[in-house]
Amino acid sequence: MAIVAAGFIGFLAGQILATLLEALGVALTHYPGGLSALAKVANPPWWANSLGLLGLWTGFMAAIIYAYREGRLVPWPDQWRPRVSDLLYVVLGVACQYAVDLAYDPFHFKSLNQPVNHLFAASHGTGFVVIGLMTVLFAPFFEEWLFRGVLFRAIAEGVTGVTRRTAVVLGVLGSAVLFGLAHGELLEFAGLAALGVVLAVVAYRAKRLVPSYLTHASFNATAFIMVIHLRSGH
Protein backbone atom coordinates (compact mmCIF):
# COMPACT_ATOMS: atom_id res chain seq x y z
CA MET A 1 0.00 0.00 0.00
CA ALA A 2 3.00 2.29 -0.41
CA ILE A 3 1.41 3.64 -3.59
CA VAL A 4 -1.78 4.60 -1.74
CA ALA A 5 0.32 6.35 0.89
CA ALA A 6 2.18 8.16 -1.90
CA GLY A 7 -1.18 9.32 -3.21
CA PHE A 8 -2.02 10.84 0.18
CA ILE A 9 1.38 12.51 0.37
CA GLY A 10 1.04 13.82 -3.19
CA PHE A 11 -2.37 15.26 -2.35
CA LEU A 12 -1.06 16.98 0.79
CA ALA A 13 2.01 18.25 -1.06
CA GLY A 14 -0.27 19.61 -3.75
CA GLN A 15 -2.31 21.47 -1.16
CA ILE A 16 0.83 23.02 0.31
CA LEU A 17 2.14 24.01 -3.10
CA ALA A 18 -1.27 25.45 -3.98
CA THR A 19 -1.09 27.67 -0.91
CA LEU A 20 2.43 28.79 -1.81
CA LEU A 21 1.39 29.66 -5.36
CA GLU A 22 -1.64 31.54 -4.09
CA ALA A 23 0.64 33.48 -1.74
CA LEU A 24 2.78 34.36 -4.74
CA GLY A 25 -0.32 35.53 -6.60
CA VAL A 26 -1.36 37.64 -3.62
CA ALA A 27 2.06 39.30 -3.58
CA LEU A 28 2.07 39.97 -7.33
CA THR A 29 -1.46 41.39 -7.41
CA HIS A 30 -1.24 43.20 -4.05
CA TYR A 31 -4.48 41.48 -3.05
CA PRO A 32 -6.21 43.49 -0.27
CA GLY A 33 -5.84 41.79 3.11
CA GLY A 34 -3.24 39.31 1.91
CA LEU A 35 -3.43 35.51 1.95
CA SER A 36 -5.62 35.36 5.05
CA ALA A 37 -8.26 37.50 3.34
CA LEU A 38 -8.10 35.35 0.21
CA ALA A 39 -8.62 32.20 2.29
CA LYS A 40 -11.83 33.60 3.77
CA VAL A 41 -13.44 34.97 0.62
CA ALA A 42 -16.34 32.87 -0.71
CA ASN A 43 -15.65 33.63 -4.37
CA PRO A 44 -11.89 34.04 -4.97
CA PRO A 45 -10.52 35.61 -8.17
CA TRP A 46 -9.84 33.37 -11.13
CA TRP A 47 -6.06 33.60 -10.79
CA ALA A 48 -6.24 32.25 -7.23
CA ASN A 49 -8.30 29.24 -8.32
CA SER A 50 -5.96 28.65 -11.26
CA LEU A 51 -2.82 28.74 -9.13
CA GLY A 52 -4.45 26.51 -6.54
CA LEU A 53 -5.31 23.91 -9.17
CA LEU A 54 -1.80 24.03 -10.65
CA GLY A 55 -0.29 23.42 -7.23
CA LEU A 56 -2.65 20.55 -6.50
CA TRP A 57 -2.00 18.88 -9.86
CA THR A 58 1.76 19.12 -9.34
CA GLY A 59 1.32 17.06 -6.19
CA PHE A 60 -0.82 14.59 -8.13
CA MET A 61 1.88 14.22 -10.78
CA ALA A 62 4.54 13.57 -8.15
CA ALA A 63 2.44 10.68 -6.79
CA ILE A 64 1.78 9.36 -10.31
CA ILE A 65 5.48 9.43 -11.22
CA TYR A 66 6.34 7.62 -8.00
CA ALA A 67 3.72 4.94 -8.69
CA TYR A 68 4.97 4.18 -12.20
CA ARG A 69 8.67 4.56 -11.51
CA GLU A 70 10.81 1.41 -11.36
CA GLY A 71 7.88 -0.88 -12.07
CA ARG A 72 5.92 -0.21 -8.87
CA LEU A 73 2.82 -0.07 -11.08
CA VAL A 74 2.90 -1.13 -14.72
CA PRO A 75 0.75 1.16 -16.93
CA TRP A 76 -2.11 -0.38 -18.84
CA PRO A 77 -1.17 -0.88 -22.50
CA ASP A 78 -2.37 2.08 -24.58
CA GLN A 79 -4.07 3.58 -21.53
CA TRP A 80 -4.11 7.05 -23.08
CA ARG A 81 -4.70 6.00 -26.69
CA PRO A 82 -8.19 7.07 -27.86
CA ARG A 83 -10.58 5.06 -30.01
CA VAL A 84 -13.55 6.26 -32.02
CA SER A 85 -15.87 4.14 -29.89
CA ASP A 86 -14.74 6.11 -26.82
CA LEU A 87 -17.05 8.96 -27.89
CA LEU A 88 -19.92 6.97 -26.38
CA TYR A 89 -18.50 7.80 -22.94
CA VAL A 90 -19.26 11.46 -23.56
CA VAL A 91 -22.92 10.51 -23.42
CA LEU A 92 -22.33 8.57 -20.22
CA GLY A 93 -20.75 11.62 -18.57
CA VAL A 94 -23.69 13.84 -19.48
CA ALA A 95 -26.11 11.19 -18.17
CA CYS A 96 -24.17 10.96 -14.89
CA GLN A 97 -24.38 14.73 -14.37
CA TYR A 98 -28.15 14.75 -14.87
CA ALA A 99 -28.54 11.65 -12.68
CA VAL A 100 -26.66 13.33 -9.82
CA ASP A 101 -28.73 16.50 -10.24
CA LEU A 102 -31.95 14.50 -10.13
CA ALA A 103 -30.81 12.61 -7.04
CA TYR A 104 -30.12 15.85 -5.18
CA ASP A 105 -33.15 17.76 -6.49
CA PRO A 106 -35.70 16.60 -3.84
CA PHE A 107 -33.51 17.87 -0.99
CA HIS A 108 -33.28 21.52 -2.15
CA PHE A 109 -29.88 22.09 -0.59
CA LYS A 110 -29.21 25.83 -0.68
CA SER A 111 -25.42 25.50 -0.62
CA LEU A 112 -25.18 22.73 -3.21
CA ASN A 113 -23.84 25.14 -5.83
CA GLN A 114 -21.21 26.60 -3.50
CA PRO A 115 -18.25 24.74 -5.12
CA VAL A 116 -19.29 25.95 -8.58
CA ASN A 117 -19.71 29.50 -7.30
CA HIS A 118 -16.31 29.25 -5.60
CA LEU A 119 -14.73 28.57 -8.99
CA PHE A 120 -16.78 30.74 -11.32
CA ALA A 121 -18.64 33.49 -9.48
CA ALA A 122 -15.74 35.96 -9.52
CA SER A 123 -14.48 34.89 -12.95
CA HIS A 124 -15.30 36.89 -16.06
CA GLY A 125 -14.02 37.14 -19.62
CA THR A 126 -10.64 35.47 -20.10
CA GLY A 127 -10.52 34.30 -16.48
CA PHE A 128 -13.87 32.54 -16.90
CA VAL A 129 -12.61 30.76 -20.03
CA VAL A 130 -9.36 29.72 -18.30
CA ILE A 131 -11.18 28.25 -15.30
CA GLY A 132 -13.63 26.53 -17.63
CA LEU A 133 -10.85 24.88 -19.63
CA MET A 134 -9.02 23.83 -16.48
CA THR A 135 -12.07 22.19 -14.93
CA VAL A 136 -13.39 20.59 -18.12
CA LEU A 137 -10.18 19.39 -19.79
CA PHE A 138 -7.32 19.34 -17.32
CA ALA A 139 -8.89 18.45 -13.96
CA PRO A 140 -10.31 15.14 -15.31
CA PHE A 141 -6.91 14.29 -16.81
CA PHE A 142 -4.96 14.58 -13.56
CA GLU A 143 -7.76 13.13 -11.43
CA GLU A 144 -8.31 10.10 -13.65
CA TRP A 145 -4.60 9.37 -13.76
CA LEU A 146 -4.30 9.51 -9.97
CA PHE A 147 -7.61 8.09 -8.73
CA ARG A 148 -8.25 5.46 -11.42
CA GLY A 149 -4.82 4.96 -12.99
CA VAL A 150 -3.00 4.75 -9.66
CA LEU A 151 -5.16 4.47 -6.53
CA PHE A 152 -7.85 2.17 -7.94
CA ARG A 153 -5.24 -0.17 -9.38
CA ALA A 154 -3.04 -0.02 -6.29
CA ILE A 155 -5.94 -1.22 -4.15
CA ALA A 156 -7.45 -3.68 -6.65
CA GLU A 157 -4.09 -5.24 -7.48
CA GLY A 158 -2.44 -4.86 -4.08
CA VAL A 159 -5.00 -6.31 -1.67
CA THR A 160 -4.10 -9.87 -0.67
CA GLY A 161 -5.99 -12.64 1.10
CA VAL A 162 -9.24 -12.08 -0.81
CA THR A 163 -10.66 -13.16 -4.14
CA ARG A 164 -9.88 -11.22 -7.29
CA ARG A 165 -13.47 -9.97 -7.51
CA THR A 166 -13.41 -8.76 -3.90
CA ALA A 167 -10.14 -6.95 -4.50
CA VAL A 168 -11.61 -5.16 -7.51
CA VAL A 169 -14.73 -4.18 -5.54
CA LEU A 170 -12.50 -2.82 -2.77
CA GLY A 171 -10.54 -0.89 -5.38
CA VAL A 172 -13.70 0.58 -6.90
CA LEU A 173 -15.19 1.59 -3.56
CA GLY A 174 -11.91 2.72 -2.01
CA SER A 175 -10.90 4.93 -4.93
CA ALA A 176 -14.44 6.34 -5.16
CA VAL A 177 -14.46 7.31 -1.48
CA LEU A 178 -11.01 8.91 -1.78
CA PHE A 179 -12.18 10.76 -4.89
CA GLY A 180 -15.18 12.13 -3.04
CA LEU A 181 -13.19 13.09 0.05
CA ALA A 182 -10.49 14.82 -2.00
CA HIS A 183 -12.99 17.45 -3.15
CA GLY A 184 -13.61 18.49 0.45
CA GLU A 185 -17.34 19.12 0.01
CA LEU A 186 -19.65 17.35 2.48
CA LEU A 187 -22.93 17.82 0.59
CA GLU A 188 -21.40 16.80 -2.74
CA PHE A 189 -19.61 13.75 -1.31
CA ALA A 190 -22.35 11.22 -2.14
CA GLY A 191 -22.67 12.38 -5.73
CA LEU A 192 -18.92 12.52 -6.27
CA ALA A 193 -18.39 9.10 -4.71
CA ALA A 194 -21.12 7.67 -6.94
CA LEU A 195 -19.42 9.22 -9.96
CA GLY A 196 -16.14 7.74 -8.71
CA VAL A 197 -17.70 4.27 -8.73
CA VAL A 198 -18.82 4.72 -12.34
CA LEU A 199 -15.41 6.02 -13.41
CA ALA A 200 -13.56 3.16 -11.71
CA VAL A 201 -15.82 0.55 -13.31
CA VAL A 202 -15.37 2.19 -16.71
CA ALA A 203 -11.58 2.26 -16.31
CA TYR A 204 -11.46 -1.35 -15.10
CA ARG A 205 -13.59 -2.70 -17.92
CA ALA A 206 -11.72 -0.74 -20.59
CA LYS A 207 -8.23 -1.24 -19.09
CA ARG A 208 -7.56 2.29 -20.36
CA LEU A 209 -8.00 5.79 -18.95
CA VAL A 210 -9.43 7.55 -22.01
CA PRO A 211 -12.98 6.22 -21.42
CA SER A 212 -13.09 7.35 -17.79
CA TYR A 213 -11.44 10.65 -18.76
CA LEU A 214 -14.11 11.37 -21.39
CA THR A 215 -16.87 10.42 -18.95
CA HIS A 216 -15.38 12.71 -16.32
CA ALA A 217 -14.72 15.56 -18.77
CA SER A 218 -18.25 15.50 -20.19
CA PHE A 219 -19.65 15.37 -16.63
CA ASN A 220 -17.75 18.57 -15.83
CA ALA A 221 -18.53 20.10 -19.22
CA THR A 222 -22.25 19.65 -18.60
CA ALA A 223 -21.96 21.53 -15.31
CA PHE A 224 -19.93 24.26 -17.05
CA ILE A 225 -22.58 24.65 -19.75
CA MET A 226 -25.20 24.96 -17.02
CA VAL A 227 -23.17 27.82 -15.49
CA ILE A 228 -23.03 29.56 -18.87
CA HIS A 229 -26.77 29.06 -19.31
CA LEU A 230 -27.51 30.59 -15.90
CA ARG A 231 -25.22 33.54 -16.63
CA SER A 232 -26.98 34.20 -19.89
CA GLY A 233 -30.24 34.58 -17.98
CA HIS A 234 -32.12 32.10 -20.16
Helices and strands as residue ranges (DSSP letters): H 2-29, H 34-40, H 46-68, G 69-71, G 84-87, H 88-104, G 105-107, H 114-120, H 126-133, I 134-138, H 139-143, I 144-152, H 153-158, H 164-182, H 189-206, H 210-232
